[in-house]
Amino acid sequence: MRVLLAGGDGFIGRYLAWSLAERGHEVVLLSRRAGPRRLLWDGASVRDSWLAEAQTCAAWINLCGEPIAAARWTKRRKKKLAESRLRPAAALVSALEGLKTRPKVLLNASAVGYYGDSGERVVDETHSRGAGFLPELCEAWERQAMRASELGVRVVCLRIGPVLGPGGGLLGRLVPPFRAFLGATLGGGRQWLPWISRTDFAGLAAHLLQAEVSGPVNAVGPNPVTNEGFSVELARTLGRPCFLRVPAFALRLALGEMADVLLQGQRAVPKKALDSGFSFKHRELAAALRDELQLPA
């Protein structure tokens, strides 16, 4: 299958492009950088220069979006987070409107932050949106993408949890301090963390290109853990202790509203993925950390 991938220069996008190619798909990147199998795109406009090539792709994937937890949520930062998600999604759907030949499927990124803080409640794709900036942004993001369904395109909104892989994402931020004996549990540690290995994320995306599934899909592993459970397991995997704790008030003082990303959690499960027949390679955190960090058992 020929696949158009927007947002393929990020941490999970680079791996997904490689993984799809390994599965025999031909991947064409929509990118701000020129290069082989790359179509130049500014992330917002609809231009004939890339549309002609995009029209030959049977699947479109959109992973565009500034990292949520990269900086404090000032008013300006929140605007940038929203625009980096809503503008590309809107532009891609607008592009679809002008095509005679449209892709069969659009996979569009979203996030488990859609559910807000679920506490101890297990949430699947049937549960309603939470309250706050991130849930509202996720809802608007998905609404933009779902417009493509009115054009006869099957749309899947991937509600992505923290993706575990080397050199980026959650582990890219946590492994260095943990290796330096500075690993810590955040806040009370009881908030749920719905992780997914990078391997399984790429596998699920490939699966959803073919599976007759539409609407929201939780891109998370089957067994979420608490923040404390994650911290202890990561420390054990790296052969380090984990006895530090960062109080919630300190995180809120340092990060402001963005601290909610770390202090709130979602006990999200991948019901639609499992129901559609997807088989996870990494069902347990210990194996996922060991494999993704390429550490011996």
N, C-alpha and C positions, 0 to 999 in steps of 0.2 A: 504494500500500500504506500502511496505517496502522501507524506504528512507535512503540513505546514506548521511550524512551531514558532510562536511569538514568545519572547521571554526566555529564549534558550541559552542565554549567556550567564544566567544565574547559577547558584549552587545546585539546585535540583534540575534545572533546565539542561545544563551541560551533560549531566549523567543520563537524563532521559533521552536526549538526542543520541548519545552513544548506545544506550540500551536498545532503542528502537532500531538503530542501524544493525546491531548484532542480531536482532530478530528478523532481519531481511527487509525492513521498511526503508524507503528512501526519504530522508529528512531534509526539508528545505527550511532554513531559518529566516524569520523576519527579524532584522537586527539593525542597530545603529552603526554597526561596523561592517565594512566591505570584506568580502572573502569568498572562497569557494562555497557554492550552494547556499549563499546568503543573499537575501533581497533587502536592500536598504529601506528602512522605515523609521519614521520619527515617533512612532507610538501613538499618533493621533490622526493623521491625515489618510485620505483614501486616494491613491494615485494609480494611474494606469501602469506605471512602471513596474509595480509588483503584482497588480491584479491579474494580468495575463498569465503569469506563472502560477499564482495562487489558485487560479481556476482549474489547474490540472491536478490539484491535491484532493484526494478523497476524504481526508480528515484534517481538521484544524484544531490546534491546541494553543490555548492562551494562558501563559503563566506570568504575564506582566504584573509588576507591582513592587514598589519600594519595600524593603524589609521593615516589618512592623516594629520590631524591638531594637532598632539600630540607634535611636536617639530619643531624647525626651519629647513628649507630645506637646509642643507649643502649638499655638493657633496656626502658625505657618506650616509646621510639620504635619499637622493633621490634614491640612489642605493638600499638601504634597502627597500624602498617603492615599487620599481619596482620588485625586486626579490621576495618579499613576496606575490606578485600577480601573476607574470608570471610563476614562478617555480611550484607552486601547480597546476595551470591550465594546464600547459604543461604536468606535471606528470600524472594528471588524464586522459587526452586524450591519453597519451601513454599507460596507463593501459587499456583503452577501446580497443585499437588496438589489444591487446593480448587476449581478451575475446571472447568466442564463444557465450555466452549469454550476451547481452548488455542491459543497461537500456533503457527505452522508451524515457526518457527526462533528460536533464542536465540543471539545472538552475545555471547560473554563475553570480556572482556579477560583477557590473561595477559601474559607478557613473554618475550623471548628470553633473559632471565636464567635461564630454565628449564635451559639447557644448561651453566650455569656457565662456566668458562674453557675454551674449546674449542681454544685454541692455534692451530695452522695447519690443523687438521682442519676441512673443510667439513661443516656440519651441516644436515640437513633435518629434516622432521617425524618421521622414523623413528628418530632418534637418542635415546638415553636421557638421563635427567635427570643434571645435574651434582651436585656436593656443595656444601653450605653453606646459609646462611639463605635467600638469594633463590631458588635452585632448589627448595628444600623448600617455600617459600611458594607458588611458582608451581604446584607439583604439587598442593598442598592446594586452591588456588584453582580449578584446573581440575577437580579431583575433585568439588568442590561443584557446579559448573556442569553437569558431565556426568550428574549425577543426573536432570536433566530428560529425558535420552534414554530413561529407563525409563518416562516418561509419554507417549512418542510424539512428543516434540519433537526436531527436528534441532538438534544443538548444535555450534557452532563456537567453539573457544577460540583467540582471536587472540593469538599470541605476538608482541607488538609490540616493534619496535626503536625507537631514538630517532627521533621524528617531527620533520621539519624544516619550520618555518613561522615567520613573523614574530611577534614579540611574546610568545613563550612557548617552553616546551620547551627543547631543547638550544640552539637559536640565540638564544633569549631570554637565556640565561646567557652565551653566548660572544661574541655580536656586540659588546656594549659594550666589553669589554676588548680585543678585536681592533681595534676602531676607535681605541682609545686607545693603540695600538702596544704592547699588553701580551699579545698572543696567544702561546700557548705549546703545545708538545707535552708530553703527560703521560707520566711514567715513561720507559720505553724507546721508546714510540711504536709498537711492533710489534703491540700488541693490536688486534684487529679490531673495527670499528664497523659494524654492520649497519643502516644508516639507511633511512628511507623518507620521501618528501616528504609533506607534509600533504595535497596534492592526491591522491596515489596512495593514501594510507591511506583517505580518504573514498571514493574510487572502488572500492577493494577491498572495503570494508565493504558498499557498495551491491551490488556484484557477488555477494557471498556471501549476500545475502538471497535470491537467486534460484538460484544455482548449487547443484547437488546435491553439496555437500561437507560433511563433518562431521569432528569431532575437531579436533586442533590444526592451525593454519595459521600459518605464519611470515608476519607482516605486516611485511615488509622488502623493500627493493629488490633487484634481481637482482645488483648489483655492490657488495658491501661493500668498505670501504677500511680501511686501518690508521689508528690515531689520528694518526700523523704525516702520512699522506696527507690526512686530513680537515683537519688544522690548516693545512697548506700551501695547500690548495685554498681554504679559507675566507679565508685571508689574501690570496691572489691575487685572489679575487673582490671583496674590500673594498679592494684597492689598498694593502695593508699588508704589512710584512715579518713573518716568523715565525722568529725566531732564538732565542727563549727556550725553556727546558725546565724543567719542574718535576720534580725527582727523586721517585722512588717513596717514599723514606723520608720526605720532607717531606709528601707527601699522607697517608701512613699516620699520621704524627704529628699532623696537623691534623684528619683525618677518622676515624681509627680504622678499624674494620671496613668502614665505608661506602666507603672508598677502593677496595675491590675492584670496585665498579661502574665506576670510572674506569680501573683498572689491568688488569682482566680483560676479555676480549672474546669475542665469538662470531662465527665466520665463517659466519653463517647465510644460507641462500638460500631463496627462496620457491617451492619445488618444487610444492607443491599448488596454489598460486595460478596458476602458469604452466600446470600440467597441466590446470587447470579452464578455461583459455582467457582468463584475465585479461591485459590488455595494459597494461603500465606506461607512463605518460607520461614519467616521469623514470627512465631506466635508468642515467644517468651523473650523478655528484655535481655536476659543474660546472654543468650545465643546471638541476638542482634548486635549487642555491643561488641562481643568477641569477634564476630565475623566482619562487621563494618570497620572496626579498628585493626583488623588483621592481627589479632592476638591469639596465642595458643590457648587451648582449652585448659 
